Amino acid sequence: MDPPEVEDWADQDLLTKDEARDRLDDAIVRAQNRLAALQFPADEAEIRSVTRRLAAMESVRGEYDAYLHNQD
């Protein structure tokens, strides 16, 4: 009888918190650049959308920073 098949998590593409934060930092810079390029009032809806997204990403980055700071 063959042993039961067990998932090998080593083969999974999982991000570390450092890698996730680095990618998030890149996304924040792109959002900041996008926001700077938008013109009020023509792009008002897009400005609101990008502003909300940027605030959410910065909040998550703060959580990552707090987590990583507590790991030291």
mmCIF file of the N, C-alpha and C atoms, coordinates in Angstrom:
data_MODEL
# 
_entry.id   MODEL 
# 
loop_
_atom_site.group_PDB 
_atom_site.id 
_atom_site.type_symbol 
_atom_site.label_atom_id 
_atom_site.label_alt_id 
_atom_site.label_comp_id 
_atom_site.label_asym_id 
_atom_site.label_entity_id 
_atom_site.label_seq_id 
_atom_site.pdbx_PDB_ins_code 
_atom_site.Cartn_x 
_atom_site.Cartn_y 
_atom_site.Cartn_z 
_atom_site.occupancy 
_atom_site.B_iso_or_equiv 
_atom_site.pdbx_formal_charge 
_atom_site.auth_seq_id 
_atom_site.auth_comp_id 
_atom_site.auth_asym_id 
_atom_site.auth_atom_id 
_atom_site.pdbx_PDB_model_num 
ATOM 1   N N  . MET A 1 1  ? 0.848   -1.173 0.000   1.00 0.00 ? 1  MET A N  1 
ATOM 2   C CA . MET A 1 1  ? 0.000   0.000  0.000   1.00 0.00 ? 1  MET A CA 1 
ATOM 3   C C  . MET A 1 1  ? 0.897   1.241  0.000   1.00 0.00 ? 1  MET A C  1 
ATOM 4   N N  . ASP A 1 2  ? 0.554   2.203  -0.866  1.00 0.00 ? 2  ASP A N  1 
ATOM 5   C CA . ASP A 1 2  ? 1.312   3.450  -0.945  1.00 0.00 ? 2  ASP A CA 1 
ATOM 6   C C  . ASP A 1 2  ? 0.930   4.369  0.205   1.00 0.00 ? 2  ASP A C  1 
ATOM 7   N N  . PRO A 1 3  ? 1.906   5.152  0.727   1.00 0.00 ? 3  PRO A N  1 
ATOM 8   C CA . PRO A 1 3  ? 1.577   6.110  1.788   1.00 0.00 ? 3  PRO A CA 1 
ATOM 9   C C  . PRO A 1 3  ? 0.660   7.197  1.223   1.00 0.00 ? 3  PRO A C  1 
ATOM 10  N N  . PRO A 1 4  ? -0.157  7.802  2.081   1.00 0.00 ? 4  PRO A N  1 
ATOM 11  C CA . PRO A 1 4  ? -1.048  8.862  1.601   1.00 0.00 ? 4  PRO A CA 1 
ATOM 12  C C  . PRO A 1 4  ? -0.242  10.034 1.043   1.00 0.00 ? 4  PRO A C  1 
ATOM 13  N N  . GLU A 1 5  ? -0.804  10.644 0.024   1.00 0.00 ? 5  GLU A N  1 
ATOM 14  C CA . GLU A 1 5  ? -0.132  11.787 -0.594  1.00 0.00 ? 5  GLU A CA 1 
ATOM 15  C C  . GLU A 1 5  ? -0.274  13.009 0.307   1.00 0.00 ? 5  GLU A C  1 
ATOM 16  N N  . VAL A 1 6  ? 0.841   13.664 0.576   1.00 0.00 ? 6  VAL A N  1 
ATOM 17  C CA . VAL A 1 6  ? 0.862   14.844 1.433   1.00 0.00 ? 6  VAL A CA 1 
ATOM 18  C C  . VAL A 1 6  ? 1.293   16.032 0.583   1.00 0.00 ? 6  VAL A C  1 
ATOM 19  N N  . GLU A 1 7  ? 0.588   17.154 0.751   1.00 0.00 ? 7  GLU A N  1 
ATOM 20  C CA . GLU A 1 7  ? 0.955   18.350 -0.004  1.00 0.00 ? 7  GLU A CA 1 
ATOM 21  C C  . GLU A 1 7  ? 2.345   18.821 0.405   1.00 0.00 ? 7  GLU A C  1 
ATOM 22  N N  . ASP A 1 8  ? 3.111   19.246 -0.564  1.00 0.00 ? 8  ASP A N  1 
ATOM 23  C CA . ASP A 1 8  ? 4.452   19.756 -0.313  1.00 0.00 ? 8  ASP A CA 1 
ATOM 24  C C  . ASP A 1 8  ? 4.414   21.277 -0.375  1.00 0.00 ? 8  ASP A C  1 
ATOM 25  N N  . TRP A 1 9  ? 4.322   21.917 0.785   1.00 0.00 ? 9  TRP A N  1 
ATOM 26  C CA . TRP A 1 9  ? 4.214   23.374 0.833   1.00 0.00 ? 9  TRP A CA 1 
ATOM 27  C C  . TRP A 1 9  ? 5.479   24.057 0.339   1.00 0.00 ? 9  TRP A C  1 
ATOM 28  N N  . ALA A 1 10 ? 6.583   23.344 0.300   1.00 0.00 ? 10 ALA A N  1 
ATOM 29  C CA . ALA A 1 10 ? 7.823   23.939 -0.192  1.00 0.00 ? 10 ALA A CA 1 
ATOM 30  C C  . ALA A 1 10 ? 7.710   24.314 -1.668  1.00 0.00 ? 10 ALA A C  1 
ATOM 31  N N  . ASP A 1 11 ? 6.795   23.657 -2.384  1.00 0.00 ? 11 ASP A N  1 
ATOM 32  C CA . ASP A 1 11 ? 6.616   23.952 -3.809  1.00 0.00 ? 11 ASP A CA 1 
ATOM 33  C C  . ASP A 1 11 ? 5.659   25.109 -4.054  1.00 0.00 ? 11 ASP A C  1 
ATOM 34  N N  . GLN A 1 12 ? 5.044   25.608 -3.026  1.00 0.00 ? 12 GLN A N  1 
ATOM 35  C CA . GLN A 1 12 ? 4.079   26.694 -3.183  1.00 0.00 ? 12 GLN A CA 1 
ATOM 36  C C  . GLN A 1 12 ? 4.803   28.022 -3.349  1.00 0.00 ? 12 GLN A C  1 
ATOM 37  N N  . ASP A 1 13 ? 4.191   28.933 -4.100  1.00 0.00 ? 13 ASP A N  1 
ATOM 38  C CA . ASP A 1 13 ? 4.757   30.268 -4.304  1.00 0.00 ? 13 ASP A CA 1 
ATOM 39  C C  . ASP A 1 13 ? 4.160   31.201 -3.261  1.00 0.00 ? 13 ASP A C  1 
ATOM 40  N N  . LEU A 1 14 ? 4.677   31.140 -2.061  1.00 0.00 ? 14 LEU A N  1 
ATOM 41  C CA . LEU A 1 14 ? 4.180   31.964 -0.968  1.00 0.00 ? 14 LEU A CA 1 
ATOM 42  C C  . LEU A 1 14 ? 5.128   33.133 -0.745  1.00 0.00 ? 14 LEU A C  1 
ATOM 43  N N  . LEU A 1 15 ? 4.545   34.298 -0.517  1.00 0.00 ? 15 LEU A N  1 
ATOM 44  C CA . LEU A 1 15 ? 5.348   35.486 -0.241  1.00 0.00 ? 15 LEU A CA 1 
ATOM 45  C C  . LEU A 1 15 ? 5.642   35.584 1.248   1.00 0.00 ? 15 LEU A C  1 
ATOM 46  N N  . THR A 1 16 ? 6.833   36.012 1.567   1.00 0.00 ? 16 THR A N  1 
ATOM 47  C CA . THR A 1 16 ? 7.102   36.354 2.955   1.00 0.00 ? 16 THR A CA 1 
ATOM 48  C C  . THR A 1 16 ? 6.506   37.734 3.202   1.00 0.00 ? 16 THR A C  1 
ATOM 49  N N  . LYS A 1 17 ? 6.400   38.114 4.447   1.00 0.00 ? 17 LYS A N  1 
ATOM 50  C CA . LYS A 1 17 ? 5.875   39.448 4.759   1.00 0.00 ? 17 LYS A CA 1 
ATOM 51  C C  . LYS A 1 17 ? 6.793   40.526 4.193   1.00 0.00 ? 17 LYS A C  1 
ATOM 52  N N  . ASP A 1 18 ? 8.101   40.285 4.199   1.00 0.00 ? 18 ASP A N  1 
ATOM 53  C CA . ASP A 1 18 ? 9.039   41.248 3.599   1.00 0.00 ? 18 ASP A CA 1 
ATOM 54  C C  . ASP A 1 18 ? 8.775   41.414 2.105   1.00 0.00 ? 18 ASP A C  1 
ATOM 55  N N  . GLU A 1 19 ? 8.612   40.294 1.406   1.00 0.00 ? 19 GLU A N  1 
ATOM 56  C CA . GLU A 1 19 ? 8.357   40.359 -0.034  1.00 0.00 ? 19 GLU A CA 1 
ATOM 57  C C  . GLU A 1 19 ? 7.025   41.038 -0.327  1.00 0.00 ? 19 GLU A C  1 
ATOM 58  N N  . ALA A 1 20 ? 6.025   40.715 0.465   1.00 0.00 ? 20 ALA A N  1 
ATOM 59  C CA . ALA A 1 20 ? 4.710   41.331 0.267   1.00 0.00 ? 20 ALA A CA 1 
ATOM 60  C C  . ALA A 1 20 ? 4.787   42.834 0.500   1.00 0.00 ? 20 ALA A C  1 
ATOM 61  N N  . ARG A 1 21 ? 5.516   43.241 1.542   1.00 0.00 ? 21 ARG A N  1 
ATOM 62  C CA . ARG A 1 21 ? 5.652   44.673 1.816   1.00 0.00 ? 21 ARG A CA 1 
ATOM 63  C C  . ARG A 1 21 ? 6.409   45.376 0.695   1.00 0.00 ? 21 ARG A C  1 
ATOM 64  N N  . ASP A 1 22 ? 7.435   44.737 0.155   1.00 0.00 ? 22 ASP A N  1 
ATOM 65  C CA . ASP A 1 22 ? 8.179   45.331 -0.962  1.00 0.00 ? 22 ASP A CA 1 
ATOM 66  C C  . ASP A 1 22 ? 7.279   45.531 -2.177  1.00 0.00 ? 22 ASP A C  1 
ATOM 67  N N  . ARG A 1 23 ? 6.465   44.537 -2.478  1.00 0.00 ? 23 ARG A N  1 
ATOM 68  C CA . ARG A 1 23 ? 5.536   44.665 -3.603  1.00 0.00 ? 23 ARG A CA 1 
ATOM 69  C C  . ARG A 1 23 ? 4.497   45.746 -3.324  1.00 0.00 ? 23 ARG A C  1 
ATOM 70  N N  . LEU A 1 24 ? 4.059   45.811 -2.088  1.00 0.00 ? 24 LEU A N  1 
ATOM 71  C CA . LEU A 1 24 ? 3.093   46.835 -1.704  1.00 0.00 ? 24 LEU A CA 1 
ATOM 72  C C  . LEU A 1 24 ? 3.708   48.226 -1.835  1.00 0.00 ? 24 LEU A C  1 
ATOM 73  N N  . ASP A 1 25 ? 4.968   48.375 -1.432  1.00 0.00 ? 25 ASP A N  1 
ATOM 74  C CA . ASP A 1 25 ? 5.662   49.661 -1.588  1.00 0.00 ? 25 ASP A CA 1 
ATOM 75  C C  . ASP A 1 25 ? 5.680   50.092 -3.056  1.00 0.00 ? 25 ASP A C  1 
ATOM 76  N N  . ASP A 1 26 ? 5.952   49.146 -3.952  1.00 0.00 ? 26 ASP A N  1 
ATOM 77  C CA . ASP A 1 26 ? 5.957   49.454 -5.388  1.00 0.00 ? 26 ASP A CA 1 
ATOM 78  C C  . ASP A 1 26 ? 4.572   49.895 -5.857  1.00 0.00 ? 26 ASP A C  1 
ATOM 79  N N  . ALA A 1 27 ? 3.535   49.204 -5.393  1.00 0.00 ? 27 ALA A N  1 
ATOM 80  C CA . ALA A 1 27 ? 2.164   49.554 -5.779  1.00 0.00 ? 27 ALA A CA 1 
ATOM 81  C C  . ALA A 1 27 ? 1.780   50.931 -5.243  1.00 0.00 ? 27 ALA A C  1 
ATOM 82  N N  . ILE A 1 28 ? 2.252   51.265 -4.054  1.00 0.00 ? 28 ILE A N  1 
ATOM 83  C CA . ILE A 1 28 ? 1.969   52.584 -3.466  1.00 0.00 ? 28 ILE A CA 1 
ATOM 84  C C  . ILE A 1 28 ? 2.614   53.684 -4.306  1.00 0.00 ? 28 ILE A C  1 
ATOM 85  N N  . VAL A 1 29 ? 3.844   53.475 -4.727  1.00 0.00 ? 29 VAL A N  1 
ATOM 86  C CA . VAL A 1 29 ? 4.522   54.472 -5.567  1.00 0.00 ? 29 VAL A CA 1 
ATOM 87  C C  . VAL A 1 29 ? 3.766   54.648 -6.880  1.00 0.00 ? 29 VAL A C  1 
ATOM 88  N N  . ARG A 1 30 ? 3.328   53.542 -7.482  1.00 0.00 ? 30 ARG A N  1 
ATOM 89  C CA . ARG A 1 30 ? 2.568   53.646 -8.734  1.00 0.00 ? 30 ARG A CA 1 
ATOM 90  C C  . ARG A 1 30 ? 1.269   54.412 -8.523  1.00 0.00 ? 30 ARG A C  1 
ATOM 91  N N  . ALA A 1 31 ? 0.578   54.150 -7.410  1.00 0.00 ? 31 ALA A N  1 
ATOM 92  C CA . ALA A 1 31 ? -0.676  54.855 -7.118  1.00 0.00 ? 31 ALA A CA 1 
ATOM 93  C C  . ALA A 1 31 ? -0.418  56.340 -6.869  1.00 0.00 ? 31 ALA A C  1 
ATOM 94  N N  . GLN A 1 32 ? 0.660   56.657 -6.162  1.00 0.00 ? 32 GLN A N  1 
ATOM 95  C CA . GLN A 1 32 ? 1.000   58.066 -5.918  1.00 0.00 ? 32 GLN A CA 1 
ATOM 96  C C  . GLN A 1 32 ? 1.292   58.787 -7.234  1.00 0.00 ? 32 GLN A C  1 
ATOM 97  N N  . ASN A 1 33 ? 2.013   58.118 -8.128  1.00 0.00 ? 33 ASN A N  1 
ATOM 98  C CA . ASN A 1 33 ? 2.310   58.706 -9.437  1.00 0.00 ? 33 ASN A CA 1 
ATOM 99  C C  . ASN A 1 33 ? 1.037   58.885 -10.256 1.00 0.00 ? 33 ASN A C  1 
ATOM 100 N N  . ARG A 1 34 ? 0.150   57.893 -10.196 1.00 0.00 ? 34 ARG A N  1 
ATOM 101 C CA . ARG A 1 34 ? -1.125  57.987 -10.917 1.00 0.00 ? 34 ARG A CA 1 
ATOM 102 C C  . ARG A 1 34 ? -1.942  59.152 -10.374 1.00 0.00 ? 34 ARG A C  1 
ATOM 103 N N  . LEU A 1 35 ? -1.999  59.281 -9.073  1.00 0.00 ? 35 LEU A N  1 
ATOM 104 C CA . LEU A 1 35 ? -2.754  60.360 -8.447  1.00 0.00 ? 35 LEU A CA 1 
ATOM 105 C C  . LEU A 1 35 ? -2.190  61.723 -8.855  1.00 0.00 ? 35 LEU A C  1 
ATOM 106 N N  . ALA A 1 36 ? -0.877  61.837 -8.914  1.00 0.00 ? 36 ALA A N  1 
ATOM 107 C CA . ALA A 1 36 ? -0.243  63.099 -9.299  1.00 0.00 ? 36 ALA A CA 1 
ATOM 108 C C  . ALA A 1 36 ? -0.543  63.462 -10.751 1.00 0.00 ? 36 ALA A C  1 
ATOM 109 N N  . ALA A 1 37 ? -0.790  62.456 -11.592 1.00 0.00 ? 37 ALA A N  1 
ATOM 110 C CA . ALA A 1 37 ? -1.037  62.704 -13.009 1.00 0.00 ? 37 ALA A CA 1 
ATOM 111 C C  . ALA A 1 37 ? -2.493  63.059 -13.309 1.00 0.00 ? 37 ALA A C  1 
ATOM 112 N N  . LEU A 1 38 ? -3.391  62.773 -12.375 1.00 0.00 ? 38 LEU A N  1 
ATOM 113 C CA . LEU A 1 38 ? -4.811  63.041 -12.612 1.00 0.00 ? 38 LEU A CA 1 
ATOM 114 C C  . LEU A 1 38 ? -5.107  64.528 -12.484 1.00 0.00 ? 38 LEU A C  1 
ATOM 115 N N  . GLN A 1 39 ? -6.087  64.982 -13.237 1.00 0.00 ? 39 GLN A N  1 
ATOM 116 C CA . GLN A 1 39 ? -6.458  66.398 -13.250 1.00 0.00 ? 39 GLN A CA 1 
ATOM 117 C C  . GLN A 1 39 ? -7.866  66.581 -12.686 1.00 0.00 ? 39 GLN A C  1 
ATOM 118 N N  . PHE A 1 40 ? -8.012  67.473 -11.719 1.00 0.00 ? 40 PHE A N  1 
ATOM 119 C CA . PHE A 1 40 ? -9.321  67.818 -11.170 1.00 0.00 ? 40 PHE A CA 1 
ATOM 120 C C  . PHE A 1 40 ? -9.897  68.928 -12.039 1.00 0.00 ? 40 PHE A C  1 
ATOM 121 N N  . PRO A 1 41 ? -11.160 68.984 -12.366 1.00 0.00 ? 41 PRO A N  1 
ATOM 122 C CA . PRO A 1 41 ? -12.257 68.109 -11.981 1.00 0.00 ? 41 PRO A CA 1 
ATOM 123 C C  . PRO A 1 41 ? -12.526 66.984 -12.975 1.00 0.00 ? 41 PRO A C  1 
ATOM 124 N N  . ALA A 1 42 ? -11.830 66.971 -14.111 1.00 0.00 ? 42 ALA A N  1 
ATOM 125 C CA . ALA A 1 42 ? -12.133 65.983 -15.151 1.00 0.00 ? 42 ALA A CA 1 
ATOM 126 C C  . ALA A 1 42 ? -12.007 64.544 -14.647 1.00 0.00 ? 42 ALA A C  1 
ATOM 127 N N  . ASP A 1 43 ? -11.050 64.278 -13.794 1.00 0.00 ? 43 ASP A N  1 
ATOM 128 C CA . ASP A 1 43 ? -10.796 62.921 -13.305 1.00 0.00 ? 43 ASP A CA 1 
ATOM 129 C C  . ASP A 1 43 ? -11.243 62.740 -11.859 1.00 0.00 ? 43 ASP A C  1 
ATOM 130 N N  . GLU A 1 44 ? -12.262 63.471 -11.446 1.00 0.00 ? 44 GLU A N  1 
ATOM 131 C CA . GLU A 1 44 ? -12.670 63.471 -10.040 1.00 0.00 ? 44 GLU A CA 1 
ATOM 132 C C  . GLU A 1 44 ? -12.983 62.071 -9.511  1.00 0.00 ? 44 GLU A C  1 
ATOM 133 N N  . ALA A 1 45 ? -13.732 61.273 -10.276 1.00 0.00 ? 45 ALA A N  1 
ATOM 134 C CA . ALA A 1 45 ? -14.076 59.919 -9.823  1.00 0.00 ? 45 ALA A CA 1 
ATOM 135 C C  . ALA A 1 45 ? -12.825 59.052 -9.691  1.00 0.00 ? 45 ALA A C  1 
ATOM 136 N N  . GLU A 1 46 ? -11.926 59.165 -10.651 1.00 0.00 ? 46 GLU A N  1 
ATOM 137 C CA . GLU A 1 46 ? -10.678 58.397 -10.603 1.00 0.00 ? 46 GLU A CA 1 
ATOM 138 C C  . GLU A 1 46 ? -9.805  58.857 -9.442  1.00 0.00 ? 46 GLU A C  1 
ATOM 139 N N  . ILE A 1 47 ? -9.791  60.148 -9.177  1.00 0.00 ? 47 ILE A N  1 
ATOM 140 C CA . ILE A 1 47 ? -9.027  60.686 -8.043  1.00 0.00 ? 47 ILE A CA 1 
ATOM 141 C C  . ILE A 1 47 ? -9.544  60.086 -6.739  1.00 0.00 ? 47 ILE A C  1 
ATOM 142 N N  . ARG A 1 48 ? -10.860 60.043 -6.568  1.00 0.00 ? 48 ARG A N  1 
ATOM 143 C CA . ARG A 1 48 ? -11.436 59.446 -5.351  1.00 0.00 ? 48 ARG A CA 1 
ATOM 144 C C  . ARG A 1 48 ? -11.070 57.971 -5.244  1.00 0.00 ? 48 ARG A C  1 
ATOM 145 N N  . SER A 1 49 ? -11.164 57.255 -6.365  1.00 0.00 ? 49 SER A N  1 
ATOM 146 C CA . SER A 1 49 ? -10.863 55.827 -6.369  1.00 0.00 ? 49 SER A CA 1 
ATOM 147 C C  . SER A 1 49 ? -9.401  55.555 -6.015  1.00 0.00 ? 49 SER A C  1 
ATOM 148 N N  . VAL A 1 50 ? -8.493  56.271 -6.654  1.00 0.00 ? 50 VAL A N  1 
ATOM 149 C CA . VAL A 1 50 ? -7.062  56.070 -6.394  1.00 0.00 ? 50 VAL A CA 1 
ATOM 150 C C  . VAL A 1 50 ? -6.712  56.497 -4.970  1.00 0.00 ? 50 VAL A C  1 
ATOM 151 N N  . THR A 1 51 ? -7.337  57.562 -4.485  1.00 0.00 ? 51 THR A N  1 
ATOM 152 C CA . THR A 1 51 ? -7.087  58.029 -3.118  1.00 0.00 ? 51 THR A CA 1 
ATOM 153 C C  . THR A 1 51 ? -7.512  56.972 -2.102  1.00 0.00 ? 51 THR A C  1 
ATOM 154 N N  . ARG A 1 52 ? -8.678  56.362 -2.308  1.00 0.00 ? 52 ARG A N  1 
ATOM 155 C CA . ARG A 1 52 ? -9.138  55.294 -1.397  1.00 0.00 ? 52 ARG A CA 1 
ATOM 156 C C  . ARG A 1 52 ? -8.200  54.094 -1.446  1.00 0.00 ? 52 ARG A C  1 
ATOM 157 N N  . ARG A 1 53 ? -7.813  53.710 -2.660  1.00 0.00 ? 53 ARG A N  1 
ATOM 158 C CA . ARG A 1 53 ? -6.909  52.562 -2.817  1.00 0.00 ? 53 ARG A CA 1 
ATOM 159 C C  . ARG A 1 53 ? -5.566  52.847 -2.142  1.00 0.00 ? 53 ARG A C  1 
ATOM 160 N N  . LEU A 1 54 ? -5.054  54.048 -2.334  1.00 0.00 ? 54 LEU A N  1 
ATOM 161 C CA . LEU A 1 54 ? -3.778  54.436 -1.730  1.00 0.00 ? 54 LEU A CA 1 
ATOM 162 C C  . LEU A 1 54 ? -3.862  54.395 -0.207  1.00 0.00 ? 54 LEU A C  1 
ATOM 163 N N  . ALA A 1 55 ? -4.938  54.906 0.357   1.00 0.00 ? 55 ALA A N  1 
ATOM 164 C CA . ALA A 1 55 ? -5.113  54.888 1.816   1.00 0.00 ? 55 ALA A CA 1 
ATOM 165 C C  . ALA A 1 55 ? -5.157  53.452 2.335   1.00 0.00 ? 55 ALA A C  1 
ATOM 166 N N  . ALA A 1 56 ? -5.843  52.572 1.615   1.00 0.00 ? 56 ALA A N  1 
ATOM 167 C CA . ALA A 1 56 ? -5.924  51.170 2.035   1.00 0.00 ? 56 ALA A CA 1 
ATOM 168 C C  . ALA A 1 56 ? -4.550  50.508 1.981   1.00 0.00 ? 56 ALA A C  1 
ATOM 169 N N  . MET A 1 57 ? -3.813  50.753 0.907   1.00 0.00 ? 57 MET A N  1 
ATOM 170 C CA . MET A 1 57 ? -2.481  50.152 0.786   1.00 0.00 ? 57 MET A CA 1 
ATOM 171 C C  . MET A 1 57 ? -1.537  50.677 1.858   1.00 0.00 ? 57 MET A C  1 
ATOM 172 N N  . GLU A 1 58 ? -1.616  51.968 2.161   1.00 0.00 ? 58 GLU A N  1 
ATOM 173 C CA . GLU A 1 58 ? -0.755  52.536 3.202   1.00 0.00 ? 58 GLU A CA 1 
ATOM 174 C C  . GLU A 1 58 ? -1.108  51.970 4.576   1.00 0.00 ? 58 GLU A C  1 
ATOM 175 N N  . SER A 1 59 ? -2.382  51.696 4.803   1.00 0.00 ? 59 SER A N  1 
ATOM 176 C CA . SER A 1 59 ? -2.806  51.092 6.064   1.00 0.00 ? 59 SER A CA 1 
ATOM 177 C C  . SER A 1 59 ? -2.231  49.682 6.212   1.00 0.00 ? 59 SER A C  1 
ATOM 178 N N  . VAL A 1 60 ? -2.314  48.901 5.148   1.00 0.00 ? 60 VAL A N  1 
ATOM 179 C CA . VAL A 1 60 ? -1.764  47.541 5.180   1.00 0.00 ? 60 VAL A CA 1 
ATOM 180 C C  . VAL A 1 60 ? -0.252  47.593 5.363   1.00 0.00 ? 60 VAL A C  1 
ATOM 181 N N  . ARG A 1 61 ? 0.405   48.547 4.697   1.00 0.00 ? 61 ARG A N  1 
ATOM 182 C CA . ARG A 1 61 ? 1.857   48.686 4.863   1.00 0.00 ? 61 ARG A CA 1 
ATOM 183 C C  . ARG A 1 61 ? 2.193   48.982 6.325   1.00 0.00 ? 61 ARG A C  1 
ATOM 184 N N  . GLY A 1 62 ? 1.391   49.796 6.982   1.00 0.00 ? 62 GLY A N  1 
ATOM 185 C CA . GLY A 1 62 ? 1.600   50.071 8.399   1.00 0.00 ? 62 GLY A CA 1 
ATOM 186 C C  . GLY A 1 62 ? 1.489   48.809 9.243   1.00 0.00 ? 62 GLY A C  1 
ATOM 187 N N  . GLU A 1 63 ? 0.544   47.943 8.887   1.00 0.00 ? 63 GLU A N  1 
ATOM 188 C CA . GLU A 1 63 ? 0.404   46.670 9.604   1.00 0.00 ? 63 GLU A CA 1 
ATOM 189 C C  . GLU A 1 63 ? 1.630   45.791 9.382   1.00 0.00 ? 63 GLU A C  1 
ATOM 190 N N  . TYR A 1 64 ? 2.123   45.730 8.142   1.00 0.00 ? 64 TYR A N  1 
ATOM 191 C CA . TYR A 1 64 ? 3.338   44.964 7.858   1.00 0.00 ? 64 TYR A CA 1 
ATOM 192 C C  . TYR A 1 64 ? 4.519   45.526 8.638   1.00 0.00 ? 64 TYR A C  1 
ATOM 193 N N  . ASP A 1 65 ? 4.658   46.853 8.643   1.00 0.00 ? 65 ASP A N  1 
ATOM 194 C CA . ASP A 1 65 ? 5.761   47.485 9.369   1.00 0.00 ? 65 ASP A CA 1 
ATOM 195 C C  . ASP A 1 65 ? 5.709   47.135 10.854  1.00 0.00 ? 65 ASP A C  1 
ATOM 196 N N  . ALA A 1 66 ? 4.512   47.204 11.441  1.00 0.00 ? 66 ALA A N  1 
ATOM 197 C CA . ALA A 1 66 ? 4.356   46.878 12.862  1.00 0.00 ? 66 ALA A CA 1 
ATOM 198 C C  . ALA A 1 66 ? 4.711   45.413 13.117  1.00 0.00 ? 66 ALA A C  1 
ATOM 199 N N  . TYR A 1 67 ? 4.255   44.521 12.242  1.00 0.00 ? 67 TYR A N  1 
ATOM 200 C CA . TYR A 1 67 ? 4.547   43.097 12.394  1.00 0.00 ? 67 TYR A CA 1 
ATOM 201 C C  . TYR A 1 67 ? 6.057   42.853 12.306  1.00 0.00 ? 67 TYR A C  1 
ATOM 202 N N  . LEU A 1 68 ? 6.679   43.416 11.277  1.00 0.00 ? 68 LEU A N  1 
ATOM 203 C CA . LEU A 1 68 ? 8.109   43.186 11.081  1.00 0.00 ? 68 LEU A CA 1 
ATOM 204 C C  . LEU A 1 68 ? 8.937   43.813 12.195  1.00 0.00 ? 68 LEU A C  1 
ATOM 205 N N  . HIS A 1 69 ? 8.503   44.959 12.711  1.00 0.00 ? 69 HIS A N  1 
ATOM 206 C CA . HIS A 1 69 ? 9.204   45.617 13.817  1.00 0.00 ? 69 HIS A CA 1 
ATOM 207 C C  . HIS A 1 69 ? 9.154   44.742 15.074  1.00 0.00 ? 69 HIS A C  1 
ATOM 208 N N  . ASN A 1 70 ? 8.034   44.078 15.302  1.00 0.00 ? 70 ASN A N  1 
ATOM 209 C CA . ASN A 1 70 ? 7.880   43.227 16.486  1.00 0.00 ? 70 ASN A CA 1 
ATOM 210 C C  . ASN A 1 70 ? 8.631   41.907 16.358  1.00 0.00 ? 70 ASN A C  1 
ATOM 211 N N  . GLN A 1 71 ? 9.106   41.571 15.156  1.00 0.00 ? 71 GLN A N  1 
ATOM 212 C CA . GLN A 1 71 ? 9.845   40.329 14.943  1.00 0.00 ? 71 GLN A CA 1 
ATOM 213 C C  . GLN A 1 71 ? 11.319  40.466 15.311  1.00 0.00 ? 71 GLN A C  1 
ATOM 214 N N  . ASP A 1 72 ? 11.792  41.702 15.440  1.00 0.00 ? 72 ASP A N  1 
ATOM 215 C CA . ASP A 1 72 ? 13.220  41.934 15.742  1.00 0.00 ? 72 ASP A CA 1 
ATOM 216 C C  . ASP A 1 72 ? 13.561  41.623 17.163  1.00 0.00 ? 72 ASP A C  1 
# 
